[in-house]
Amino acid sequence: MPQETSTARPGAKAAATHVVAVVAFDGISPFHLSVPCLVFGEDRSAGGVPPFELRVCAAEPGTLTTTVGFTITAPHGLDAIDDADIVVVPSWRDTGEAPPAALLDALRAAHARGAQLVGLCLGAFVLAEAGLLDGRPATTHWAWADAFARRYPSVKLDPGVLYVDDGNILTSAGTAAGIDCCLHVLRKRCGTQAASYTARRLVVPPHRQGSQAQFIEQPIVADARDGRLAELLDWVRANLREPHTLDSLADRALMSRRTFTRRFRQATGTTVSAWLLATRLSRAQQMLEMTEQSVDAIAEAAGFGSTVSMRQHFADTLKTSPSAYRREFRGA
């Protein structure tokens, strides 16, 4: 791989150029394609970022359609991957469609010679289809995680993280997590200063703490078939600050503990304690995003009992803190 050099000085060798091949395809999302292009495709030498040669390539010849109606043309074929230092598959058009054999072969060859492979979002499906993720940790967009796990059971899927760095192969969660992953690649290859400068130019955090769990809607069931339970769930949501228990809710529903537990699970698919926690977390998230109330006030309103308790549940479930969550979603 090319060796990095420091900022040029008189008589010094010029900085090595890193070659980045980005795989485009018919039916691509322009946003997904733009992520590696923005991180690696612009001249940021003024900020001390080493140069990159960006090659957008495609397995299909001719004009490529996008998901939003306009078309693009990739200037390179798959031979652009042959000597690339980094190969990025920014997504894939259909998780039920096998990628072209020529693309899979090119990815296998790149991996065999030691190139860095990056599968952003559904691009993880492409790397898995090539057999490159077998026995390795990986992630993908949470909405397709179950389908991924069923199709590629030998992959150690972690659907709860923004990206996975497994040395020469990286995979990321959906959409904006691709930016996090590409900045991480830049940080590893060129250093923290280069990644921070690029992040500032993109007006994004140089490194986000947290996980996909922050961005997955918590499982708050809104349609319980049992009318009495539906009314009870609505009442609990309106009175979250109360110290609800299984027994107190069973009494309010005029049911025995055993009957209430059985019917609650039938209606919601979960336990009372799990539902309460998910509902309280969701309320706290909404308040952190939409109000100016203090973390202490939000902990009380959401029914956590104490700020310490809310912080602990945020750390355990969302892998972040309430304050960090508010900063991420509001820029506060």
SELO-275168 format. One record per residue (C-alpha): x, y, z. Coordinates in steps of 0.5 Angstrom, whole numbers. Layout:
<nuvos>
X:Y:Z;
...
</nuvos>
This chain:
<nuvos>
0:0:0;
2:7:-1;
6:10:5;
4:17:8;
8:23:8;
8:29:12;
6:36:9;
11:37:3;
17:41:5;
23:44:0;
26:37:-3;
21:33:0;
18:27:-3;
11:29:-5;
5:25:-1;
3:19:-4;
-4:19:-7;
-9:14:-4;
-13:10:-9;
-21:10:-7;
-25:6:-12;
-33:7:-11;
-38:2:-14;
-44:5:-17;
-49:1:-20;
-56:2:-24;
-61:4:-19;
-56:7:-14;
-58:12:-8;
-55:19:-10;
-54:20:-2;
-50:13:-1;
-46:15:-7;
-44:22:-5;
-42:20:2;
-35:17:0;
-34:22:-6;
-35:27:-1;
-30:24:4;
-25:22:-1;
-26:26:-7;
-25:33:-5;
-18:37:-5;
-17:38:2;
-10:39:2;
-10:46:6;
-12:42:12;
-7:38:11;
-11:32:8;
-7:27:4;
-9:27:-3;
-14:21:-6;
-15:19:-13;
-23:18:-13;
-25:13:-18;
-33:12:-19;
-33:5:-23;
-39:0:-25;
-40:-7:-27;
-46:-5:-32;
-44:-1:-38;
-47:6:-40;
-52:10:-36;
-54:9:-29;
-61:11:-26;
-62:13:-19;
-67:12:-14;
-69:20:-15;
-70:20:-22;
-64:23:-25;
-58:19:-29;
-51:18:-28;
-45:15:-32;
-39:12:-28;
-33:14:-32;
-29:7:-30;
-31:0:-31;
-29:-5:-25;
-22:-5:-27;
-21:1:-23;
-21:-4:-17;
-15:-7:-19;
-10:-3:-16;
-14:1:-11;
-12:2:-4;
-19:2:-1;
-26:-1:-5;
-32:2:-2;
-39:-1:-4;
-44:4:-2;
-50:0:-2;
-54:-5:-6;
-60:-4:-10;
-64:-10:-8;
-62:-15:-2;
-66:-20:-6;
-62:-19:-12;
-55:-23:-13;
-49:-18:-15;
-46:-19:-21;
-41:-24:-21;
-36:-20:-24;
-37:-15:-18;
-36:-21:-13;
-30:-23:-17;
-27:-16:-17;
-28:-16:-9;
-25:-22:-8;
-19:-21:-12;
-18:-14:-8;
-19:-17:-2;
-14:-23:-3;
-8:-17:-5;
-10:-13:1;
-14:-8:-1;
-19:-4:5;
-26:-6:3;
-32:-2:6;
-39:-4:5;
-44:2:7;
-51:0:9;
-53:-5:4;
-46:-6:1;
-45:-11:7;
-50:-15:3;
-45:-15:-3;
-39:-17:1;
-43:-22:5;
-45:-25:-2;
-38:-25:-4;
-36:-29:2;
-32:-24:5;
-35:-24:12;
-36:-31:13;
-34:-32:21;
-33:-24:21;
-36:-19:25;
-40:-14:21;
-46:-9:21;
-52:-7:16;
-58:-2:17;
-62:-4:22;
-68:-5:18;
-65:-11:14;
-61:-14:20;
-66:-20:21;
-66:-21:13;
-58:-21:13;
-58:-26:19;
-62:-31:16;
-58:-31:9;
-51:-30:12;
-52:-34:19;
-44:-35:19;
-43:-28:19;
-42:-25:26;
-48:-19:25;
-48:-14:30;
-54:-10:29;
-53:-5:34;
-47:-1:32;
-46:5:27;
-40:1:24;
-35:-5:25;
-28:-4:24;
-25:-11:23;
-18:-10:20;
-18:-10:13;
-26:-10:12;
-31:-5:15;
-38:-5:15;
-43:1:17;
-50:2:19;
-55:6:14;
-55:12:11;
-51:17:15;
-47:12:19;
-43:11:12;
-40:18:14;
-38:16:21;
-35:10:17;
-31:13:12;
-29:18:17;
-26:13:21;
-22:10:15;
-19:17:14;
-17:17:21;
-14:10:21;
-10:12:14;
-9:19:15;
-9:21:22;
-14:25:27;
-12:32:24;
-14:30:17;
-21:26:20;
-23:32:24;
-21:37:19;
-26:34:14;
-31:33:19;
-31:40:20;
-32:42:13;
-38:37:12;
-41:40:19;
-41:33:22;
-38:30:29;
-31:27:27;
-33:22:32;
-40:20:34;
-41:16:40;
-47:11:41;
-50:6:37;
-56:4:32;
-60:4:38;
-61:11:38;
-64:11:31;
-69:5:32;
-76:7:34;
-77:4:41;
-82:-2:41;
-88:2:44;
-95:-2:41;
-100:3:40;
-105:-2:38;
-107:-7:43;
-113:-11:41;
-116:-12:48;
-120:-5:49;
-118:-5:56;
-111:-6:56;
-111:-1:50;
-114:4:55;
-109:2:60;
-103:3:56;
-106:10:54;
-107:12:61;
-100:10:63;
-97:14:57;
-100:20:60;
-98:18:67;
-91:16:66;
-88:19:72;
-92:15:77;
-88:8:80;
-92:3:76;
-91:-4:77;
-94:-11:75;
-99:-11:81;
-101:-4:80;
-103:-5:73;
-106:-11:74;
-111:-8:79;
-112:-2:75;
-114:-7:69;
-119:-11:74;
-115:-18:73;
-111:-23:77;
-103:-22:76;
-103:-28:72;
-109:-26:67;
-106:-19:66;
-99:-22:65;
-101:-27:60;
-106:-22:56;
-101:-16:56;
-96:-21:53;
-101:-23:48;
-103:-15:46;
-96:-12:46;
-91:-18:45;
-87:-17:51;
-87:-16:59;
-89:-10:63;
-82:-8:65;
-79:-8:58;
-85:-4:55;
-85:1:61;
-77:2:60;
-78:2:52;
-84:7:53;
-80:11:58;
-74:12:54;
-78:14:48;
-81:19:52;
-74:22:55;
-72:22:48;
-77:26:45;
-76:31:51;
-69:31:50;
-70:33:42;
-76:37:43;
-76:41:49;
-71:45:53;
-72:42:60;
-66:40:64;
-64:32:64;
-67:32:72;
-74:34:70;
-74:30:64;
-72:24:68;
-78:25:73;
-83:27:68;
-81:20:64;
-82:16:71;
-74:14:72;
-74:16:79;
-68:19:79;
-63:22:74;
-58:17:75;
-63:11:74;
-64:15:67;
-57:15:65;
-56:8:67;
-61:6:62;
-59:10:57;
-52:7:57;
-55:0:57;
-60:1:52;
-58:7:47;
-50:6:49;
-50:14:50;
-52:19:55;
-58:24:56;
-53:30:55;
-50:27:49;
-56:24:46;
-59:31:46;
-52:34:43;
-53:29:37;
-60:31:35;
-60:38:37;
-53:40:36;
-54:43:43;
</nuvos>
